[in-house]
Amino acid sequence: MTNINLDKRTVAMIKKNGGAVTLNPLYIFNQNKQRGPIDVMLTFDTPEADSMYQIVSYDGINIYIHENLKIKKELRIRISGFGPFQHLSCSGIKHFRKKSTV
C-alpha cells in the first residue's frame, strides 16, 4: 500500500475539480522511456484505461498513480502557487529510472 499525505486544502481543491487526480510520467529528455529523468504531470481527471494505474482512495477522492512511477517512502501532494496560479505538485517520486530489461 502506498503511503500518501495530503492536507485538507489539497483534498478540498481536488474535490472541487472532480474528485480525482491522475499522476502520469513525463519523460522530458528521453522519449523512448528506457532510462533517464522522469517528472510527474498531475491532472484533475481519470485515465481512459485504468489498467496501468494503481488506484488509491483517500478521504473521498481517487488518486491514479501510473505503474511507471515509483514512490519512495511517502507521496506528498500539495497546492503550490497563489491565487489564480495555484496548481498541484507532488514529492516522493523516484525521478531517475535505470535501463529496464524489456
C-alpha positions in Angstrom: 0.0 0.0 0.0 1.2 3.4 -0.9 1.7 5.9 1.9 0.0 9.2 0.8 0.0 12.6 2.5 -2.4 15.4 1.5 -3.6 18.3 3.6 -7.2 19.5 3.9 -6.8 22.3 1.5 -5.4 20.0 -1.2 -8.3 17.5 -0.7 -10.8 20.3 -1.0 -9.3 21.5 -4.2 -9.3 18.0 -5.7 -12.9 17.5 -4.7 -13.8 20.9 -6.2 -12.2 19.8 -9.5 -14.0 16.4 -9.9 -12.7 14.3 -7.0 -9.9 12.5 -8.9 -6.3 13.3 -9.7 -4.0 11.3 -12.1 -0.2 11.1 -11.8 1.3 10.4 -15.2 5.0 10.1 -16.0 6.5 12.9 -18.1 9.7 11.9 -20.0 11.5 15.2 -20.6 14.7 14.2 -22.4 14.3 10.6 -23.3 11.1 9.7 -25.2 12.0 6.0 -25.6 11.3 5.7 -21.9 14.1 3.2 -21.3 16.0 5.3 -18.7 16.8 8.8 -17.6 14.9 11.5 -15.7 11.2 11.2 -15.1 8.9 14.1 -14.0 5.3 13.9 -13.0 2.3 15.5 -14.6 -0.8 15.9 -12.4 -4.2 16.3 -13.9 -7.7 16.5 -12.5 -9.2 13.6 -14.4 -9.5 9.9 -14.6 -7.4 7.9 -17.1 -9.2 6.3 -20.1 -7.8 2.9 -19.3 -7.1 2.4 -15.6 -5.3 -1.0 -16.1 -1.9 0.7 -16.0 -2.7 2.6 -12.8 -2.7 1.9 -9.1 -5.9 3.4 -7.7 -5.8 4.8 -4.2 -8.8 6.2 -2.3 -8.0 8.9 0.1 -10.6 10.9 2.1 -13.3 10.7 -0.6 -11.0 11.2 -3.6 -9.4 8.8 -6.1 -5.7 9.1 -6.9 -4.5 7.2 -10.0 -0.7 6.5 -10.0 0.8 5.3 -13.2 2.7 2.0 -12.9 5.9 3.6 -14.3 6.1 6.0 -11.3 7.9 4.6 -8.3 7.1 6.0 -4.9 9.9 6.5 -2.3 8.7 6.3 1.3 5.7 8.7 1.0 3.9 10.5 -1.7 3.0 14.1 -0.8 0.6 16.1 -2.9 0.3 19.8 -2.2 -1.1 23.0 -3.6 1.7 25.3 -5.0 1.4 28.9 -6.2 -1.1 31.5 -5.2 -4.4 33.0 -6.4 -5.3 32.0 -9.9 -1.8 30.4 -10.4 -2.5 27.6 -7.9 -1.6 24.1 -9.1 -0.9 20.7 -7.6 2.7 19.5 -7.0 4.0 16.3 -5.6 7.1 14.9 -4.0 8.2 11.5 -3.1 8.6 10.1 -6.7 11.9 8.5 -7.9 13.0 10.8 -10.7 15.6 8.6 -12.3 14.9 5.3 -14.0 17.6 2.8 -14.8 17.5 0.9 -18.0 14.8 -1.7 -18.0 15.1 -5.3 -19.1 12.4 -5.0 -21.7 
